[in-house]
Amino acid sequence: MEEKATRFEDLKPMLRPTGIVPGIIKVDPEKCTGCGMCVLNCPFKSMEMDEHKHPKMKDQHLCSSCFNCIAACPEDALSIVRTYDVKEGFFDTDTPPSKMPLAPKDADGEPTEWNTLERIVLERRSTRHYKKDPVPESLLLRVLEAGRFAPSGGNHQPWKFTVVTDPEFIAELEETMHGFWAQTYPLFNNDDTVMNMVETVETGVFDPRTQRGIQCIAKKILPVYFGGPAVIFMGAHPKLNNPALTIGICGQNMNLVANSLGLGVCWTNFGAVPINTMPELKSKLGFDEPWTVITALVTGYPKFKQSKMVPRHYRPVTWFGPRSKEPEIKT
Ligand SMILES: Cc1cc2nc3c(=O)[nH]c(=O)nc-3n(C[C@H](O)[C@H](O)[C@H](O)COP(=O)(O)O)c2cc1C
């Protein structure tokens, strides 16, 4: 077992990260109509409208290069100047360049089209703006089935689902989660009190983007459930091995099937920690001990179209072909 840090100084490189180079997006003023969709769709609200009603990066921003701004722009008016990177310190993990998907080829190496599933995988973007319309129960059941039929080691199926579609309960949960993070964030930001938090909350590594997410929730810039009409909570039994990995696989099955049904989805992790510290709420949600809430998916009909391919990190692939003594590095 790894020893837990007991001094702030030991955790400082992680909790007060250095060397972060935020992404930068630029707008083509010829194409931009000033609709503001990019500003609206940025999770961390890194952009704002300038005096000419064109989007620009805010002074103090942390663009994480999710490119949801580009995905939401109906005019293709945005382009990437620089992608998020970390140049030194704890989170310097040799960020590779981002690339668009490679052009698809068929089994004979001839150019072809993406198939339906590939399109869903490549064009899926996280949806954070939903219509109020409820999701028909028939569709939610199909989404849940996609989760239930996910693979798991030895077929151990560690999951348990809870669906919430009551708007009042979702709004109540939103307030509770906001309250939790609004109280916790100042403690986390204070060098003296942060140690208590690190001891009580099972955090793992706090990536700077996660830290910014918590800050945005505390400031009510980023909602936890996005006012979505349905939330699917996923819990795991701790005696069933590797639940985080398996719940991830199960959730992504649901995510892709929901997208195939015309629904949008966003994973939402900022509810799990608070719920697991509130036994009454956890139990109300159907996760009595020893069940643990791992994560949740918000789903509903997207308010606007934002299914577009965007670039992603490309790390060179180490490839051992037949009879190869040395691997080929595919860049
Ligand atoms: C496990 C997991 C947890 C996530 N939690 C949140 C969250 O709490 N809030 C949020 O706005 N997005 C959350 N996301 C969405 C990511 O921010 C998003 O997948 C990433 O920025 C890439 O963008 P894309 O999904 O649009 O391609 C989460 C994604 C995953 C896989």
The ligand as an SDF file (V2000), in Angstrom:
LIG
                    3D

 31 33  0  0  0  0  0  0  0  0999 V2000
  -15.3100    9.3160  -16.3500 C   0  0  0  0  0  0  0  0  0  0  0  0
  -15.6990   10.6580  -16.9110 C   0  0  0  0  0  0  0  0  0  0  0  0
  -16.1590   11.6390  -16.0520 C   0  0  0  0  0  0  0  0  0  0  0  0
  -16.5540   12.8740  -16.5470 C   0  0  0  0  0  0  0  0  0  0  0  0
  -17.0860   13.7950  -15.6920 N   0  0  0  0  0  0  0  0  0  0  0  0
  -17.5310   14.9620  -16.1700 C   0  0  0  0  0  0  0  0  0  0  0  0
  -18.1640   15.8920  -15.3080 C   0  0  0  0  0  0  0  0  0  0  0  0
  -18.3190   15.6530  -14.1080 O   0  0  0  0  0  0  0  0  0  0  0  0
  -18.5990   17.0600  -15.8290 N   0  0  0  0  0  0  0  0  0  0  0  0
  -18.4770   17.3490  -17.1620 C   0  0  0  0  0  0  0  0  0  0  0  0
  -18.9020   18.4220  -17.5890 O   0  0  0  0  0  0  0  0  0  0  0  0
  -17.8920   16.4730  -18.0210 N   0  0  0  0  0  0  0  0  0  0  0  0
  -17.4420   15.2990  -17.5510 C   0  0  0  0  0  0  0  0  0  0  0  0
  -16.8780   14.3790  -18.4080 N   0  0  0  0  0  0  0  0  0  0  0  0
  -16.8080   14.6780  -19.8460 C   0  0  0  0  0  0  0  0  0  0  0  0
  -15.4130   15.0530  -20.3020 C   0  0  0  0  0  0  0  0  0  0  0  0
  -15.1290   16.3580  -19.8990 O   0  0  0  0  0  0  0  0  0  0  0  0
  -15.3560   14.9150  -21.8270 C   0  0  0  0  0  0  0  0  0  0  0  0
  -15.5430   13.5590  -22.1580 O   0  0  0  0  0  0  0  0  0  0  0  0
  -14.0210   15.3830  -22.4170 C   0  0  0  0  0  0  0  0  0  0  0  0
  -13.8380   16.7550  -22.2130 O   0  0  0  0  0  0  0  0  0  0  0  0
  -13.9550   15.1010  -23.9270 C   0  0  0  0  0  0  0  0  0  0  0  0
  -15.0140   15.7690  -24.5920 O   0  0  0  0  0  0  0  0  0  0  0  0
  -16.0920   14.9650  -25.4600 P   0  0  0  0  0  0  0  0  0  0  0  0
  -16.7460   13.9530  -24.5480 O   0  0  0  0  0  0  0  0  0  0  0  0
  -17.0680   16.0050  -25.9130 O   0  0  0  0  0  0  0  0  0  0  0  0
  -15.3820   14.3060  -26.5860 O   0  0  0  0  0  0  0  0  0  0  0  0
  -16.4610   13.1540  -17.9300 C   0  0  0  0  0  0  0  0  0  0  0  0
  -15.9920   12.1460  -18.7880 C   0  0  0  0  0  0  0  0  0  0  0  0
  -15.6250   10.9190  -18.2950 C   0  0  0  0  0  0  0  0  0  0  0  0
  -15.1770    9.8410  -19.2480 C   0  0  0  0  0  0  0  0  0  0  0  0
  1  2  1  0
  2  3  1  0
  2 30  2  0
  3  4  2  0
  4  5  1  0
  4 28  1  0
  5  6  2  0
  6  7  1  0
  6 13  1  0
  7  8  2  0
  7  9  1  0
  9 10  1  0
 10 11  2  0
 10 12  1  0
 12 13  2  0
 13 14  1  0
 14 15  1  0
 14 28  1  0
 15 16  1  0
 16 17  1  0
 16 18  1  0
 18 19  1  0
 18 20  1  0
 20 21  1  0
 20 22  1  0
 22 23  1  0
 23 24  1  0
 24 25  2  0
 24 26  1  0
 24 27  1  0
 28 29  2  0
 29 30  1  0
 30 31  1  0
M  END
$$$$
